[in-house]
């Protein structure tokens, strides 16, 4: 009597069906998105360069037809990471709610508790903002966009013009504050999900999560603030 041998796909599905599998998917996709957020911020900070066209040169490099395969490959990976991250997070939330339908009368919060409680609603808000951000600075559906030439968006002018609109700047800043909270808990949870949770490293890992989230928030928030205060102009 022979037993069927599970295929790699069946094993992967079985692993994902368990909570640890979903947490692992969230950790891996979270790491991808964390790396993207850092790279995106560093690209945006080029707007402070002494060469006022530096950020436009960077954008032209990314939009060069010769780099189209790389650009679209990165977009596909990011989109897949976002979808998997949201699906896994939603399924874990539903599972946890079903396992504990009655909330605790009182619970002792850990330092990351507030950030943890905001995860389920900060995530969708950030996702909605990403859609708005793409419509604004990529598609041009929110405000008209300027181009320097074919595949050469005038990113500097478009960013400054966008943040001169108080409503756009406010939406961006609120989203960045939520992103800071999301990253603080998310980066810490990522380490736990991959098994890096030894007491010897706990405080260091929490510190890294806090510092990295705060640094990203400050870097991103500085741009609309600089525009609104007149420090950044065309």
matplotlib code that plots the C-alpha trace (Angstrom):
import matplotlib.pyplot as plt

x = [0.0, 1.6, 1.0, 0.7, 3.7, 2.7, 3.8, 5.8, 2.6, 0.6, 3.3, 3.4, -0.4, -0.3, 2.4, 0.4, -2.8, -1.1, -0.8, 3.0, 2.9, 0.8, 3.2, 6.2, 4.5, 3.9, 7.5, 9.0, 6.7, 7.1, 10.9, 10.5, 8.2, 10.4, 13.4, 11.2, 10.1, 13.8, 14.8, 11.8, 12.6, 16.3, 15.2, 12.8, 15.5, 17.4, 15.1, 17.4, 20.5, 22.5, 21.9, 18.2, 17.8, 19.3, 15.9, 14.8, 17.9, 17.1, 13.5, 14.7, 17.1, 14.2, 11.9, 14.5, 13.1, 16.3, 15.4, 11.7, 12.1, 13.7, 11.1, 8.2, 9.8, 10.1, 6.5, 5.2, 7.2, 6.0, 2.4, 2.6, 4.2, 1.4, -1.4, 0.1, 0.8, -2.7, -4.3, -2.2, -2.8, -6.6, -6.7, -4.7, -7.0, -10.1, -8.6, -7.7, -11.1, -12.8, -10.5, -11.2, -14.7, -14.9, -12.3, -10.2, -11.7, -8.2, -4.8, -1.3, 0.0, 3.6, 5.4, 4.3, 0.7, -0.7, 1.1, -0.2, -3.8, -3.5, -2.1, -5.5, -6.7, -3.4, -2.6, -5.7, -5.4, -1.7, -2.8, -5.5, -2.9, -0.5, -3.2, -3.8, 0.0, 0.3, -2.7, -1.1, 2.5, 2.5, -0.8, -1.6, -5.2, -5.1, -3.1, -1.6, 1.9, 4.8, 7.3, 10.8, 10.5, 9.6, 10.0, 11.3, 8.9, 9.6, 9.5, 10.8, 8.2, 5.4, 6.3, 6.5, 3.3, 1.5, 2.6, 1.8, -1.8, -2.5, -5.0, -2.5, 0.3, -1.9, -3.0, 0.7, 1.8, -1.1, -0.2, 3.5, 2.6, 0.5, 3.4, 5.7, 3.4, 2.9, 6.6, 7.4, 5.2, 5.8, 9.6, 9.5, 7.0, 9.0, 12.0, 9.7, 8.2, 11.5, 12.5, 14.8, 13.3, 16.0, 15.8, 19.4, 18.4, 14.9, 15.7, 18.1, 15.5, 12.8, 15.2, 16.0, 12.4, 11.6, 14.7, 14.1, 10.4, 11.1, 13.9, 11.7, 8.8, 11.1, 12.7, 9.4, 7.6, 10.5, 9.6, 6.0, 7.0, 9.9, 7.5, 4.8, 7.4, 9.0, 12.3, 11.8, 10.8, 11.1]
y = [0.0, 3.2, 6.7, 9.7, 12.0, 15.7, 18.0, 21.2, 23.2, 21.1, 21.5, 25.3, 25.5, 23.4, 25.6, 28.8, 27.4, 27.5, 30.9, 30.6, 30.3, 33.5, 35.3, 34.1, 35.5, 38.8, 38.9, 38.3, 40.7, 43.2, 43.0, 43.7, 46.6, 48.0, 48.0, 49.7, 52.4, 53.2, 53.3, 55.5, 57.9, 58.1, 58.8, 61.5, 63.2, 64.0, 67.0, 68.7, 68.2, 71.4, 70.3, 71.3, 68.8, 65.8, 64.3, 64.7, 63.0, 60.1, 59.9, 60.0, 57.1, 55.0, 55.8, 55.2, 52.6, 50.6, 50.1, 49.2, 45.5, 46.3, 48.9, 46.7, 43.7, 45.8, 46.9, 43.4, 42.2, 45.1, 44.6, 40.9, 41.7, 44.3, 41.8, 38.9, 41.2, 42.4, 39.0, 37.3, 40.2, 40.1, 36.3, 36.5, 39.2, 37.2, 34.1, 36.0, 37.6, 34.2, 32.6, 35.4, 36.9, 38.5, 41.2, 41.1, 43.3, 44.5, 43.7, 44.8, 46.7, 46.3, 49.3, 48.4, 47.8, 51.1, 50.6, 47.0, 48.1, 50.5, 47.9, 46.7, 50.2, 52.0, 49.3, 50.0, 53.7, 53.6, 51.3, 53.9, 56.6, 54.7, 54.6, 58.3, 58.9, 57.0, 58.9, 62.1, 61.8, 59.0, 59.1, 62.9, 62.4, 64.6, 67.6, 68.3, 67.0, 68.7, 66.8, 67.9, 65.6, 62.0, 59.7, 62.7, 63.8, 67.1, 65.5, 68.5, 70.8, 68.2, 67.4, 71.1, 72.0, 69.1, 70.0, 73.6, 72.4, 72.2, 69.3, 67.1, 68.0, 67.2, 63.8, 62.9, 63.9, 61.9, 58.9, 59.2, 59.3, 56.2, 54.6, 55.3, 53.5, 50.6, 50.2, 50.4, 47.4, 45.7, 45.7, 44.4, 41.7, 40.7, 39.8, 37.7, 35.9, 34.8, 33.6, 36.5, 37.1, 36.2, 38.3, 39.4, 41.2, 42.3, 45.9, 46.4, 45.1, 47.3, 50.3, 49.5, 49.3, 52.6, 54.4, 53.2, 54.0, 57.5, 58.2, 57.2, 59.4, 62.4, 62.0, 61.8, 64.5, 67.0, 67.4, 68.7, 70.8, 72.3, 73.1, 74.6, 76.8, 78.0, 76.3, 74.3, 76.2, 75.8]
z = [0.0, -1.1, 0.2, -2.0, -1.9, -1.3, -4.1, -3.3, -4.0, -1.5, 1.1, 0.5, 0.8, 4.0, 5.5, 4.6, 6.1, 9.6, 11.4, 11.3, 7.5, 7.2, 9.6, 7.5, 4.4, 6.2, 7.3, 3.9, 2.0, 4.8, 4.3, 0.6, 1.3, 4.0, 1.6, -1.0, 1.4, 2.3, -1.4, -2.3, 0.5, -0.5, -4.1, -2.9, -0.7, -3.8, -4.1, -1.6, -3.9, -4.8, -8.4, -8.7, -11.6, -9.7, -8.8, -12.4, -13.7, -11.3, -12.6, -16.2, -15.4, -14.0, -16.9, -19.6, -22.1, -21.7, -18.0, -18.7, -17.9, -14.5, -13.7, -14.5, -12.8, -9.6, -9.9, -10.3, -7.3, -5.2, -6.3, -5.4, -2.1, -1.3, -2.2, -0.2, 2.7, 2.9, 2.3, 5.0, 7.5, 6.9, 7.3, 10.5, 11.9, 11.1, 12.6, 15.8, 16.1, 15.7, 18.3, 20.8, 20.1, 23.5, 24.2, 27.4, 30.2, 31.0, 29.5, 30.2, 27.1, 25.9, 24.4, 20.9, 21.9, 20.5, 17.1, 17.1, 17.6, 14.7, 12.3, 11.0, 10.0, 9.3, 6.7, 4.5, 4.9, 3.8, 0.8, -0.1, 0.1, -2.2, -4.8, -4.4, -4.6, -7.9, -9.3, -8.2, -9.2, -11.8, -13.6, -13.2, -12.3, -9.3, -10.5, -14.0, -14.3, -16.1, -18.4, -19.5, -22.5, -23.5, -20.4, -18.5, -15.8, -14.1, -10.7, -8.8, -10.2, -9.8, -6.1, -5.2, -7.0, -5.3, -1.8, -2.3, -2.1, 1.7, 1.3, -0.6, 1.8, 4.8, 3.3, 2.7, 6.2, 7.9, 5.8, 6.8, 10.5, 10.1, 8.1, 11.0, 13.4, 11.0, 10.4, 14.1, 14.9, 11.6, 11.7, 15.3, 14.4, 11.4, 13.6, 15.9, 12.9, 11.6, 15.1, 16.1, 19.6, 22.1, 25.3, 24.7, 21.5, 22.4, 23.4, 20.5, 18.0, 19.5, 19.3, 15.7, 14.8, 16.5, 15.0, 11.5, 11.5, 12.9, 10.4, 7.5, 8.8, 9.4, 5.9, 4.1, 6.2, 5.7, 2.0, 2.3, 5.4, 3.4, 0.5, 2.8, 4.6, 1.4, 1.9, -1.3, -4.4, -8.1]

ax = plt.figure().add_subplot(projection="3d")
ax.plot(x, y, z, "-o")
ax.set_aspect("equal")
plt.show()
